[in-house]
Amino acid sequence: MADDSYLRRTAITRLSVSPEQADLLEDTIDEWRIGADIATDIGWEHYETRKRKLQSLAYHDVRDETRLGSQHAILACFQAAQALKGVDERKQQGRTYSKPEFTAPTVKYDANTMTLFDDNTVSLATTDSRVRCELVLPDDENGHQYQYLDNDEWEVTESTLTARDGNYYLHLGFRKPKPNADESPAEDRTVLGVDLGIENLAVTSTAHFESGQELLHEHHEFERVRGGLQETGTESAHRTLVQRGNREERYNRDYLHRVSNRLLAEAVTYDCTHIAFENLTHIRDSMPSKRKFHRWAHAQLVQYVGYKADELGIEVVYVDPANTSKRCCECGHTSDGNRTERDFFECEKCGATANADYNAAKNVGWRFVRRGRHDSRRTGDSQLALKSGTVKPNRGFVSYSATESEVESTGKPHPQRSERVSASE
């Protein structure tokens, strides 16, 4: 597990590679996959997921059966251990699992196998000699890579080389220490609950809705065009397919970046210290296979929110999603009958009605609020951010307009209506 005392970022940069260099990189990628699979087989046989332990078991086999250098053999063992640890976690959760296989055209690099120079070139170890390649950086000085390359606060860490469509991309890893910030006591925690869905990509406990329709429409259009191009089957159609795929990827990532920025703006507006999401592992398992695109979009969105929240001093947390869509956030009554329509929620017990995703968002945030209440390291209660106020387990709903000075000091909008959330389970 990565040291969480660091902020981590990745800057993807294409490399300018000669045909001779490309041959060496391709050979290294092939040998890396073989080496990682060898280490995986040994770890699987010995039930070993610890990096150093697996290294001692598999290192010599990897060196003997591949042309990887010493450090790359160690990294292959580490990568196998990480994959096996993921399998072990799935097994413990009672989920389906199988032995990992390394098929992606990638290879890991670290400080011993990669050197980044001030002239924007990089030296990479291969199965033969080192190659020194130029980073293809944007002409615009505001290109995102420069904020890490030109900033001494960020140090280069483990990176990944990927081959795609005849090009080579270096996913440069950077890190810097997290700012020292004292942990807020529970009574100072303000939690923004976020529900992730399909029709609505994200809904917050403050009634901020992010539609998923535009993203879904673009994806369906791409799928429609892709089907036609695949049926054509010509070389020209393949080139067009690759170009459209790259364009869709750029569009999706830009769209999700903008959504993540708006979610963070919502958290800042309401002075939130925490953003609560449903545990994505459970979301992936519960979604049908045809929703793979949504699983990817949710994971990408949470990732963007997570690393941007770090820099704002906001913590992203995860809760068990069980019954968040069926539970009434007003009285706590949980029943399948509470949600007979996709968009509409009506509690069978207390009669409360709401948009179903909005109700779920409040339940997600409320679950973390209540969890903090029982944390032995804390005193007092967290509070859930709503559109017109906050709610605490012990104090109930407090409107933002309780005092004029509070509204002015927080910059929060005046409420249009009152809201309440019950402390009941």
Sequence and secondary structure as in RCSB ss.txt:
>XXXX:A:sequence
MADDSYLRRTAITRLSVSPEQADLLEDTIDEWRIGADIATDIGWEHYETRKRKLQSLAYHDVRDETRLGSQHAIL
ACFQAAQALKGVDERKQQGRTYSKPEFTAPTVKYDANTMTLFDDNTVSLATTDSRVRCELVLPDDENGHQYQYLD
NDEWEVTESTLTARDGNYYLHLGFRKPKPNADESPAEDRTVLGVDLGIENLAVTSTAHFESGQELLHEHHEFERV
RGGLQETGTESAHRTLVQRGNREERYNRDYLHRVSNRLLAEAVTYDCTHIAFENLTHIRDSMPSKRKFHRWAHAQ
LVQYVGYKADELGIEVVYVDPANTSKRCCECGHTSDGNRTERDFFECEKCGATANADYNAAKNVGWRFVRRGRHD
SRRTGDSQLALKSGTVKPNRGFVSYSATESEVESTGKPHPQRSERVSASE
>XXXX:A:secstr
   TTEEEEEEEEEEE  HHHHHHHHHHHHHHHHHHHHHHHHHHHHT   HHHHHHHHHHHHHHHS   HHHHHH
HHHHHHHHHHHHHHHHHTT         SSEEEE TTTEEE TTSEEEE  SSS EEEEEE  SSTT TTHHHHT
 TTSEEEEEEEEEETTEEEEEEEEEEE        GGG EEEEEEE SSEEEEETT  EEE HHHHHHHHHHHHH
HHHHHHH  HHHHHHHHHHHHHHHHHHHHHHHHHHHHHHHHHHHTT SEEEEE HHHHHHHS GGGHHHHHHHHH
HHHHHHHHHHHHT EEEEE  TTTTTB TTT  B GGG SSSSEEE TTT  EEEHHHHHHHHHHHHHHHHHHT 
TT  S  EEE SSEEEETTTEEEEGGGSHHHHHHHT    SS        
